[in-house]
Amino acid sequence: MYMIMFVLNNPDKLDDILIGWETIGITGATIFESTGIQRRRTAKKRIPVRYRLTPMIEHEEGHFTLFTIVQSEKFIQQCLDITEKIIGNLDLPDTGVFSAWPLAMAKGINTYTKE
């Protein structure tokens, strides 16, 4: 079994990614709202509200980080292919980060991916 982690830069694409992954049989994922160090640094450099002349809402735009467990390396490649079809080449800036690694043990999950 393998863990997939995908940090999605564009939150508007979340449902597209989940639907795409479901087409290959992945029906479970854990989703976290997250932010990265660069976005955090940028948010801290913003001018405090009391110095603004026009009203603005303080908002630190974030990411979504998805975790899912899959049965085989085949699913890793399929998830990556679907993800890049939706997002574009992940080697480009401001797209996302996709990684996967083998699990020594996993318990408490359903075998929900189809071979």
DOROLO-483586 format. One record per residue: x negated, y negated, z negated of N, C-alpha, C, O in turn. Coordinates in steps of 0.001 Angstrom, whole numbers. Layout:
! DOROLO-483586
{n_x: X, n_y: Y, n_z: Z, ca_x: X, ca_y: Y, ca_z: Z, c_x: X, c_y: Y, c_z: Z, o_x: X, o_y: Y, o_z: Z}
...
END
This chain:
! DOROLO-483586
{n_x: -835, n_y: 1171, n_z: 0, ca_x: 0, ca_y: 0, ca_z: 0, c_x: -883, c_y: -1239, c_z: 0, o_x: -2035, o_y: -1210, o_z: -432}
{n_x: -303, n_y: -2335, n_z: 501, ca_x: -1042, ca_y: -3578, ca_z: 648, c_x: -197, c_y: -4752, c_z: 173, o_x: 1027, o_y: -4743, o_z: 301}
{n_x: -861, n_y: -5755, n_z: -373, ca_x: -217, ca_y: -7002, ca_z: -746, c_x: -484, c_y: -8008, c_z: 362, o_x: -1616, o_y: -8162, o_z: 821}
{n_x: 566, n_y: -8685, n_z: 781, ca_x: 434, ca_y: -9796, ca_z: 1719, c_x: 753, c_y: -11069, c_z: 952, o_x: 1728, o_y: -11133, o_z: 204}
{n_x: -81, n_y: -12077, n_z: 1149, ca_x: 182, ca_y: -13406, ca_z: 614, c_x: 163, c_y: -14383, c_z: 1781, o_x: -780, o_y: -14396, o_z: 2572}
{n_x: 1192, n_y: -15189, n_z: 1885, ca_x: 1241, ca_y: -16202, ca_z: 2931, c_x: 1628, c_y: -17540, c_z: 2319, o_x: 2695, o_y: -17678, o_z: 1722}
{n_x: 745, n_y: -18526, n_z: 2474, ca_x: 1028, ca_y: -19887, ca_z: 2035, c_x: 1524, c_y: -20652, c_z: 3260, o_x: 783, o_y: -20872, o_z: 4218}
{n_x: 2772, n_y: -21045, n_z: 3206, ca_x: 3444, ca_y: -21710, ca_z: 4325, c_x: 3336, c_y: -23219, c_z: 4155, o_x: 3820, o_y: -23773, o_z: 3168}
{n_x: 2708, n_y: -23878, n_z: 5105, ca_x: 2523, ca_y: -25319, ca_z: 5027, c_x: 3823, c_y: -26084, c_z: 5293, o_x: 4080, o_y: -27099, o_z: 4646}
{n_x: 4636, n_y: -25614, n_z: 6227, ca_x: 5871, ca_y: -26303, ca_z: 6599, c_x: 7068, c_y: -25598, c_z: 5965, o_x: 7496, o_y: -24550, o_z: 6447}
{n_x: 7611, n_y: -26167, n_z: 4886, ca_x: 8714, ca_y: -25510, ca_z: 4182, c_x: 9955, c_y: -25289, c_z: 5053, o_x: 10769, o_y: -24413, o_z: 4759}
{n_x: 10100, n_y: -26070, n_z: 6114, ca_x: 11255, ca_y: -25919, ca_z: 7004, c_x: 11243, c_y: -24593, c_z: 7759, o_x: 12269, o_y: -24187, o_z: 8305}
{n_x: 10114, n_y: -23923, n_z: 7796, ca_x: 9976, ca_y: -22657, ca_z: 8530, c_x: 10189, c_y: -21423, c_z: 7654, o_x: 10069, o_y: -20297, o_z: 8137}
{n_x: 10503, n_y: -21622, n_z: 6371, ca_x: 10625, ca_y: -20498, ca_z: 5451, c_x: 11649, c_y: -19472, c_z: 5911, o_x: 11335, o_y: -18284, o_z: 5980}
{n_x: 12858, n_y: -19900, n_z: 6225, ca_x: 13895, ca_y: -18947, ca_z: 6634, c_x: 13525, c_y: -18221, c_z: 7919, o_x: 13820, o_y: -17035, o_z: 8066}
{n_x: 12881, n_y: -18919, n_z: 8850, ca_x: 12442, ca_y: -18271, ca_z: 10096, c_x: 11446, c_y: -17150, c_z: 9808, o_x: 11519, o_y: -16073, o_z: 10402}
{n_x: 10518, n_y: -17414, n_z: 8893, ca_x: 9527, ca_y: -16395, ca_z: 8524, c_x: 10218, c_y: -15192, c_z: 7884, o_x: 9945, o_y: -14049, o_z: 8250}
{n_x: 11109, n_y: -15449, n_z: 6934, ca_x: 11796, ca_y: -14350, ca_z: 6245, c_x: 12634, c_y: -13525, c_z: 7216, o_x: 12635, o_y: -12296, o_z: 7138}
{n_x: 13340, n_y: -14175, n_z: 8120, ca_x: 14135, ca_y: -13455, ca_z: 9126, c_x: 13218, c_y: -12633, c_z: 10027, o_x: 13527, o_y: -11487, o_z: 10355}
{n_x: 12093, n_y: -13219, n_z: 10425, ca_x: 11139, ca_y: -12495, ca_z: 11263, c_x: 10590, c_y: -11271, c_z: 10572, o_x: 10492, o_y: -10204, o_z: 11177}
{n_x: 10230, n_y: -11416, n_z: 9308, ca_x: 9714, ca_y: -10264, ca_z: 8560, c_x: 10798, c_y: -9204, c_z: 8384, o_x: 10506, o_y: -8009, o_z: 8419}
{n_x: 12030, n_y: -9628, n_z: 8198, ca_x: 13128, ca_y: -8653, ca_z: 8052, c_x: 13317, c_y: -7818, c_z: 9314, o_x: 13736, o_y: -6663, o_z: 9231}
{n_x: 13014, n_y: -8383, n_z: 10476, ca_x: 13184, ca_y: -7628, ca_z: 11730, c_x: 12285, c_y: -6400, c_z: 11797, o_x: 12572, o_y: -5470, o_z: 12552}
{n_x: 11198, n_y: -6380, n_z: 11019, ca_x: 10326, ca_y: -5201, ca_z: 11014, c_x: 10569, c_y: -4334, c_z: 9781, o_x: 9860, o_y: -3354, o_z: 9554}
{n_x: 11577, n_y: -4702, n_z: 8984, ca_x: 11953, ca_y: -3852, ca_z: 7868, c_x: 11515, c_y: -4340, c_z: 6500, o_x: 11708, o_y: -3634, o_z: 5511}
{n_x: 10938, n_y: -5513, n_z: 6417, ca_x: 10542, ca_y: -6044, ca_z: 5114, c_x: 11740, c_y: -6790, c_z: 4538, o_x: 12155, o_y: -7826, o_z: 5058}
{n_x: 12277, n_y: -6252, n_z: 3469, ca_x: 13498, ca_y: -6831, ca_z: 2903, c_x: 13265, c_y: -7443, c_z: 1529, o_x: 14212, o_y: -7899, o_z: 889}
{n_x: 12033, n_y: -7458, n_z: 1072, ca_x: 11738, ca_y: -8033, ca_z: -229, c_x: 10485, c_y: -8880, c_z: -180, o_x: 9475, o_y: -8497, o_z: 411}
{n_x: 10567, n_y: -10036, n_z: -812, ca_x: 9402, ca_y: -10918, ca_z: -934, c_x: 9621, c_y: -11795, c_z: -2160, o_x: 10755, o_y: -12133, o_z: -2501}
{n_x: 8549, n_y: -12150, n_z: -2801, ca_x: 8597, ca_y: -13104, ca_z: -3900, c_x: 8131, c_y: -14441, c_z: -3353, o_x: 7117, o_y: -14517, o_z: -2659}
{n_x: 8873, n_y: -15496, n_z: -3665, ca_x: 8598, ca_y: -16817, ca_z: -3114, c_x: 8345, c_y: -17792, c_z: -4263, o_x: 9153, o_y: -17917, o_z: -5184}
{n_x: 7211, n_y: -18474, n_z: -4186, ca_x: 6864, ca_y: -19504, ca_z: -5156, c_x: 6786, c_y: -20848, c_z: -4443, o_x: 6305, o_y: -20927, o_z: -3313}
{n_x: 7256, n_y: -21899, n_z: -5097, ca_x: 6936, ca_y: -23240, ca_z: -4620, c_x: 5526, c_y: -23525, c_z: -5108, o_x: 5201, o_y: -23271, o_z: -6268}
{n_x: 4689, n_y: -24053, n_z: -4224, ca_x: 3295, ca_y: -24260, ca_z: -4586, c_x: 2764, c_y: -25516, c_z: -3903, o_x: 3398, o_y: -26072, o_z: -3006}
{n_x: 1615, n_y: -25937, n_z: -4338, ca_x: 929, ca_y: -27040, ca_z: -3684, c_x: -561, c_y: -26746, c_z: -3696, o_x: -1038, o_y: -25923, o_z: -4478}
{n_x: -1276, n_y: -27412, n_z: -2841, ca_x: -2710, ca_y: -27191, ca_z: -2744, c_x: -3493, c_y: -28349, c_z: -3334, o_x: -2933, o_y: -29395, o_z: -3661}
{n_x: -4773, n_y: -28151, n_z: -3463, ca_x: -5624, ca_y: -29152, ca_z: -4101, c_x: -5629, c_y: -30461, c_z: -3307, o_x: -5614, o_y: -31538, o_z: -3902}
{n_x: -5649, n_y: -30385, n_z: -1984, ca_x: -5678, ca_y: -31610, ca_z: -1185, c_x: -4384, c_y: -32411, c_z: -1342, o_x: -4422, o_y: -33634, o_z: -1476}
{n_x: -3246, n_y: -31727, n_z: -1324, ca_x: -1976, ca_y: -32436, ca_z: -1512, c_x: -1880, c_y: -33012, c_z: -2914, o_x: -1333, o_y: -34098, o_z: -3105}
{n_x: -2399, n_y: -32307, n_z: -3878, ca_x: -2380, ca_y: -32803, ca_z: -5255, c_x: -3225, c_y: -34065, c_z: -5372, o_x: -2819, o_y: -35045, o_z: -5997}
{n_x: -4395, n_y: -34027, n_z: -4767, ca_x: -5269, ca_y: -35212, ca_z: -4807, c_x: -4613, c_y: -36394, c_z: -4112, o_x: -4675, o_y: -37516, o_z: -4614}
{n_x: -3989, n_y: -36163, n_z: -2972, ca_x: -3311, ca_y: -37225, ca_z: -2230, c_x: -2167, c_y: -37812, c_z: -3056, o_x: -1992, o_y: -39029, o_z: -3092}
{n_x: -1400, n_y: -36966, n_z: -3709, ca_x: -267, ca_y: -37431, ca_z: -4515, c_x: -751, c_y: -38294, c_z: -5672, o_x: -76, o_y: -39259, o_z: -6032}
{n_x: -1882, n_y: -37981, n_z: -6258, ca_x: -2399, ca_y: -38751, ca_z: -7385, c_x: -2924, c_y: -40120, c_z: -6948, o_x: -3021, o_y: -41030, o_z: -7771}
{n_x: -3264, n_y: -40278, n_z: -5668, ca_x: -3794, ca_y: -41542, ca_z: -5178, c_x: -2684, c_y: -42526, c_z: -4793, o_x: -2972, o_y: -43676, o_z: -4463}
{n_x: -1452, n_y: -42102, n_z: -4830, ca_x: -349, ca_y: -42983, ca_z: -4466, c_x: -229, c_y: -44136, c_z: -5450, o_x: -590, o_y: -44024, o_z: -6622}
{n_x: 282, n_y: -45235, n_z: -4947, ca_x: 468, ca_y: -46422, ca_z: -5785, c_x: 1615, c_y: -46167, c_z: -6754, o_x: 2678, o_y: -45707, o_z: -6334}
{n_x: 1427, n_y: -46453, n_z: -8039, ca_x: 2515, ca_y: -46248, ca_z: -8997, c_x: 3764, c_y: -47044, c_z: -8613, o_x: 3668, o_y: -48103, o_z: -7994}
{n_x: 4914, n_y: -46533, n_z: -8979, ca_x: 6194, ca_y: -47123, ca_z: -8604, c_x: 6289, c_y: -48591, c_z: -9016, o_x: 6837, o_y: -49396, o_z: -8263}
{n_x: 5782, n_y: -48955, n_z: -10163, ca_x: 5953, ca_y: -50329, ca_z: -10652, c_x: 5258, c_y: -51355, c_z: -9761, o_x: 5556, o_y: -52545, o_z: -9863}
{n_x: 4339, n_y: -50927, n_z: -8889, ca_x: 3637, ca_y: -51855, ca_z: -8005, c_x: 4206, c_y: -51882, c_z: -6598, o_x: 3731, o_y: -52642, o_z: -5754}
{n_x: 5189, n_y: -51085, n_z: -6339, ca_x: 5779, ca_y: -51040, ca_z: -5002, c_x: 6784, c_y: -52165, c_z: -4830, o_x: 7528, o_y: -52500, o_z: -5752}
{n_x: 6796, n_y: -52736, n_z: -3650, ca_x: 7765, ca_y: -53782, ca_z: -3350, c_x: 9060, c_y: -53206, c_z: -2791, o_x: 10127, o_y: -53802, o_z: -2936}
{n_x: 8961, n_y: -52055, n_z: -2158, ca_x: 10152, ca_y: -51395, ca_z: -1627, c_x: 10375, c_y: -50112, c_z: -2395, o_x: 9412, o_y: -49454, o_z: -2791}
{n_x: 11634, n_y: -49739, n_z: -2614, ca_x: 11881, ca_y: -48515, ca_z: -3379, c_x: 11450, c_y: -47281, c_z: -2593, o_x: 11763, o_y: -47133, o_z: -1412}
{n_x: 10733, n_y: -46410, n_z: -3271, ca_x: 10322, ca_y: -45136, ca_z: -2686, c_x: 10458, c_y: -44072, c_z: -3747, o_x: 10292, o_y: -44353, o_z: -4934}
{n_x: 10751, n_y: -42883, n_z: -3349, ca_x: 10857, ca_y: -41766, ca_z: -4278, c_x: 9500, c_y: -41091, c_z: -4359, o_x: 8921, o_y: -40727, o_z: -3336}
{n_x: 8995, n_y: -40924, n_z: -5568, ca_x: 7760, ca_y: -40176, ca_z: -5760, c_x: 8031, c_y: -38728, c_z: -5391, o_x: 8916, o_y: -38092, o_z: -5962}
{n_x: 7290, n_y: -38219, n_z: -4461, ca_x: 7532, ca_y: -36842, ca_z: -4034, c_x: 6219, c_y: -36227, c_z: -3610, o_x: 5536, o_y: -36744, o_z: -2725}
{n_x: 5874, n_y: -35147, n_z: -4227, ca_x: 4699, ca_y: -34386, ca_z: -3836, c_x: 5183, c_y: -33225, c_z: -2993, o_x: 5680, o_y: -32227, o_z: -3515}
{n_x: 5034, n_y: -33364, n_z: -1686, ca_x: 5502, ca_y: -32311, ca_z: -788, c_x: 4670, c_y: -31065, c_z: -1011, o_x: 3445, o_y: -31131, o_z: -1110}
{n_x: 5336, n_y: -29947, n_z: -1089, ca_x: 4635, ca_y: -28720, ca_z: -1396, c_x: 4726, c_y: -27682, c_z: -306, o_x: 5150, o_y: -27948, o_z: 819}
{n_x: 4320, n_y: -26510, n_z: -675, ca_x: 4328, ca_y: -25339, ca_z: 195, c_x: 5242, c_y: -24293, c_z: -424, o_x: 5764, o_y: -24459, o_z: -1526}
{n_x: 5414, n_y: -23221, n_z: 317, ca_x: 5966, ca_y: -22003, ca_z: -253, c_x: 4894, c_y: -20937, c_z: -120, o_x: 4238, o_y: -20833, o_z: 917}
{n_x: 4718, n_y: -20151, n_z: -1163, ca_x: 3798, ca_y: -19019, ca_z: -1114, c_x: 4628, c_y: -17756, c_z: -1231, o_x: 5387, o_y: -17582, o_z: -2185}
{n_x: 4477, n_y: -16876, n_z: -251, ca_x: 5230, ca_y: -15626, ca_z: -195, c_x: 4307, c_y: -14468, c_z: -512, o_x: 3164, o_y: -14418, o_z: -57}
{n_x: 4821, n_y: -13539, n_z: -1301, ca_x: 4123, ca_y: -12284, ca_z: -1589, c_x: 5048, c_y: -11140, c_z: -1219, o_x: 6235, o_y: -11162, o_z: -1546}
{n_x: 4511, n_y: -10149, n_z: -541, ca_x: 5268, ca_y: -8933, ca_z: -272, c_x: 4300, c_y: -7757, c_z: -257, o_x: 3115, o_y: -7911, o_z: 38}
{n_x: 4823, n_y: -6593, n_z: -578, ca_x: 4033, ca_y: -5364, ca_z: -564, c_x: 4512, c_y: -4520, c_z: 615, o_x: 5710, o_y: -4305, o_z: 796}
{n_x: 3563, n_y: -4052, n_z: 1404, ca_x: 3893, ca_y: -3241, ca_z: 2574, c_x: 3170, c_y: -1903, c_z: 2501, o_x: 2184, o_y: -1742, o_z: 1782}
{n_x: 3688, n_y: -952, n_z: 3264, ca_x: 3184, ca_y: 425, ca_z: 3234, c_x: 1840, c_y: 620, c_z: 3933, o_x: 1008, o_y: 1406, o_z: 3479}
{n_x: 1630, n_y: -95, n_z: 5036, ca_x: 455, ca_y: 217, ca_z: 5851, c_x: -101, c_y: -1037, c_z: 6523, o_x: 536, o_y: -2091, o_z: 6549}
{n_x: -1309, n_y: -887, n_z: 7064, ca_x: -1956, ca_y: -1978, ca_z: 7786, c_x: -1142, c_y: -2393, c_z: 9010, o_x: -1219, o_y: -3541, o_z: 9447}
{n_x: -373, n_y: -1474, n_z: 9555, ca_x: 499, ca_y: -1790, ca_z: 10690, c_x: 1435, c_y: -2950, c_z: 10346, o_x: 1650, o_y: -3840, o_z: 11169}
{n_x: 1987, n_y: -2941, n_z: 9138, ca_x: 2903, ca_y: -4004, ca_z: 8720, c_x: 2169, c_y: -5325, c_z: 8506, o_x: 2731, o_y: -6394, o_z: 8741}
{n_x: 928, n_y: -5253, n_z: 8065, ca_x: 139, ca_y: -6474, ca_z: 7915, c_x: 19, c_y: -7174, c_z: 9254, o_x: 269, o_y: -8375, o_z: 9360}
{n_x: -364, n_y: -6424, n_z: 10276, ca_x: -536, ca_y: -7006, ca_z: 11608, c_x: 789, c_y: -7516, c_z: 12171, o_x: 836, o_y: -8579, o_z: 12789}
{n_x: 1877, n_y: -6748, n_z: 11954, ca_x: 3185, ca_y: -7192, ca_z: 12433, c_x: 3622, c_y: -8484, c_z: 11748, o_x: 4143, o_y: -9389, o_z: 12400}
{n_x: 3412, n_y: -8569, n_z: 10440, ca_x: 3752, ca_y: -9800, ca_z: 9710, c_x: 2931, c_y: -10978, c_z: 10223, o_x: 3459, o_y: -12075, o_z: 10409}
{n_x: 1647, n_y: -10750, n_z: 10450, ca_x: 788, ca_y: -11811, ca_z: 10975, c_x: 1252, c_y: -12257, c_z: 12358, o_x: 1331, o_y: -13454, o_z: 12636}
{n_x: 1559, n_y: -11290, n_z: 13225, ca_x: 2013, ca_y: -11619, ca_z: 14579, c_x: 3304, c_y: -12447, c_z: 14544, o_x: 3418, o_y: -13452, o_z: 15246}
{n_x: 4254, n_y: -12030, n_z: 13741, ca_x: 5528, ca_y: -12752, ca_z: 13622, c_x: 5287, c_y: -14148, c_z: 13057, o_x: 5846, o_y: -15131, o_z: 13543}
{n_x: 4459, n_y: -14220, n_z: 12039, ca_x: 4163, ca_y: -15504, ca_z: 11400, c_x: 3546, c_y: -16474, c_z: 12397, o_x: 3969, o_y: -17627, o_z: 12476}
{n_x: 2559, n_y: -16027, n_z: 13153, ca_x: 1911, ca_y: -16918, ca_z: 14123, c_x: 2822, c_y: -17239, c_z: 15301, o_x: 2676, o_y: -18291, o_z: 15922}
{n_x: 3742, n_y: -16365, n_z: 15610, ca_x: 4718, ca_y: -16679, ca_z: 16668, c_x: 5600, c_y: -17857, c_z: 16234, o_x: 5987, o_y: -18686, o_z: 17057}
{n_x: 5907, n_y: -17922, n_z: 14953, ca_x: 6772, ca_y: -18973, ca_z: 14417, c_x: 5978, c_y: -20247, c_z: 14098, o_x: 6418, o_y: -21351, o_z: 14417}
{n_x: 4829, n_y: -20091, n_z: 13478, ca_x: 4047, ca_y: -21215, ca_z: 12959, c_x: 3023, c_y: -21721, c_z: 13971, o_x: 2730, o_y: -22915, o_z: 14020}
{n_x: 2491, n_y: -20827, n_z: 14764, ca_x: 1366, ca_y: -21154, ca_z: 15635, c_x: 102, c_y: -20539, c_z: 15058, o_x: 145, o_y: -19846, o_z: 14041}
{n_x: -998, n_y: -20793, n_z: 15698, ca_x: -2291, ca_y: -20238, ca_z: 15308, c_x: -2657, c_y: -20715, c_z: 13901, o_x: -2796, o_y: -21915, o_z: 13663}
{n_x: -2810, n_y: -19788, n_z: 12991, ca_x: -3124, ca_y: -20138, ca_z: 11606, c_x: -4556, c_y: -20643, c_z: 11423, o_x: -4908, o_y: -21117, o_z: 10343}
{n_x: -5381, n_y: -20546, n_z: 12463, ca_x: -6715, ca_y: -21129, ca_z: 12392, c_x: -6673, c_y: -22642, c_z: 12573, o_x: -7673, o_y: -23319, o_z: 12337}
{n_x: -5525, n_y: -23181, n_z: 12987, ca_x: -5382, ca_y: -24629, ca_z: 13140, c_x: -5038, c_y: -25258, c_z: 11794, o_x: -4461, o_y: -24599, o_z: 10929}
{n_x: -5389, n_y: -26526, n_z: 11614, ca_x: -5086, ca_y: -27174, ca_z: 10331, c_x: -3584, c_y: -27342, c_z: 10101, o_x: -2797, o_y: -27390, o_z: 11047}
{n_x: -3210, n_y: -27427, n_z: 8845, ca_x: -1826, ca_y: -27707, ca_z: 8440, c_x: -825, c_y: -26677, c_z: 8945, o_x: 299, o_y: -27030, o_z: 9304}
{n_x: -1218, n_y: -25415, n_z: 8976, ca_x: -310, ca_y: -24347, ca_z: 9393, c_x: 3, c_y: -23421, c_z: 8229, o_x: 1169, o_y: -23240, o_z: 7879}
{n_x: -1016, n_y: -22836, n_z: 7630, ca_x: -813, ca_y: -21924, ca_z: 6515, c_x: -2018, c_y: -21034, c_z: 6313, o_x: -3009, o_y: -21111, o_z: 7039}
{n_x: -1904, n_y: -20188, n_z: 5306, ca_x: -2967, ca_y: -19240, ca_z: 4982, c_x: -2330, c_y: -17866, c_z: 4812, o_x: -1400, o_y: -17702, o_z: 4022}
{n_x: -2823, n_y: -16891, n_z: 5544, ca_x: -2312, ca_y: -15529, ca_z: 5506, c_x: -3447, c_y: -14627, c_z: 5045, o_x: -4550, o_y: -14680, o_z: 5589}
{n_x: -3176, n_y: -13801, n_z: 4045, ca_x: -4194, ca_y: -12841, ca_z: 3602, c_x: -3509, c_y: -11562, c_z: 3154, o_x: -2317, o_y: -11548, o_z: 2844}
{n_x: -4279, n_y: -10497, n_z: 3128, ca_x: -3758, ca_y: -9196, ca_z: 2702, c_x: -4897, c_y: -8401, c_z: 2087, o_x: -6061, o_y: -8554, o_z: 2459}
{n_x: -4534, n_y: -7547, n_z: 1134, ca_x: -5538, ca_y: -6715, ca_z: 489, c_x: -4893, c_y: -5419, c_z: 6, o_x: -3694, o_y: -5380, o_z: -268}
{n_x: -5700, n_y: -4353, n_z: -97, ca_x: -5163, ca_y: -3079, ca_z: -568, c_x: -4853, c_y: -3124, c_z: -2062, o_x: -5513, o_y: -3823, o_z: -2831}
{n_x: -3847, n_y: -2374, n_z: -2444, ca_x: -3461, ca_y: -2253, ca_z: -3848, c_x: -3897, c_y: -901, c_z: -4378, o_x: -3657, o_y: 123, o_z: -3738}
{n_x: -4518, n_y: -885, n_z: -5508, ca_x: -4914, ca_y: 365, ca_z: -6137, c_x: -3693, c_y: 1093, c_z: -6692, o_x: -3651, o_y: 2322, o_z: -6747}
{n_x: -2699, n_y: 299, n_z: -7102, ca_x: -1495, ca_y: 892, ca_z: -7678, c_x: -374, c_y: -121, c_z: -7587, o_x: -588, o_y: -1326, o_z: -7720}
{n_x: 826, n_y: 389, n_z: -7356, ca_x: 2031, ca_y: -450, ca_z: -7377, c_x: 3163, c_y: 396, c_z: -7929, o_x: 3385, o_y: 1522, o_z: -7484}
{n_x: 3868, n_y: -146, n_z: -8889, ca_x: 4959, ca_y: 586, ca_z: -9515, c_x: 6130, c_y: -370, c_z: -9681, o_x: 5940, o_y: -1568, o_z: -9893}
{n_x: 7320, n_y: 157, n_z: -9584, ca_x: 8504, ca_y: -671, ca_z: -9771, c_x: 8991, c_y: -1339, c_z: -8515, o_x: 9794, o_y: -2270, o_z: -8571}
{n_x: 8509, n_y: -870, n_z: -7373, ca_x: 8992, ca_y: -1416, ca_z: -6099, c_x: 9679, c_y: -315, c_z: -5323, o_x: 9361, o_y: 865, o_z: -5477}
{n_x: 10605, n_y: -704, n_z: -4504, ca_x: 11260, ca_y: 248, ca_z: -3609, c_x: 10414, c_y: 404, c_z: -2359, o_x: 9736, o_y: -538, o_z: -1947}
{n_x: 10443, n_y: 1527, n_z: -1779, ca_x: 9794, ca_y: 1734, ca_z: -497, c_x: 10747, c_y: 1234, c_z: 573, o_x: 11509, o_y: 2005, o_z: 1157}
{n_x: 10695, n_y: -63, n_z: 821, ca_x: 11709, ca_y: -672, ca_z: 1665, c_x: 11244, c_y: -927, c_z: 3082, o_x: 12055, o_y: -1326, o_z: 3918}
{n_x: 9991, n_y: -717, n_z: 3386, ca_x: 9552, ca_y: -920, ca_z: 4759, c_x: 9680, c_y: 364, c_z: 5548, o_x: 9384, o_y: 1449, o_z: 5049}
{n_x: 10126, n_y: 230, n_z: 6789, ca_x: 10299, ca_y: 1420, ca_z: 7632, c_x: 9070, c_y: 1621, c_z: 8495, o_x: 8492, o_y: 647, o_z: 8977}
{n_x: 8674, n_y: 2819, n_z: 8693, ca_x: 7521, ca_y: 3139, ca_z: 9538, c_x: 7952, c_y: 3243, c_z: 10989, o_x: 7124, o_y: 3506, o_z: 11861}
END
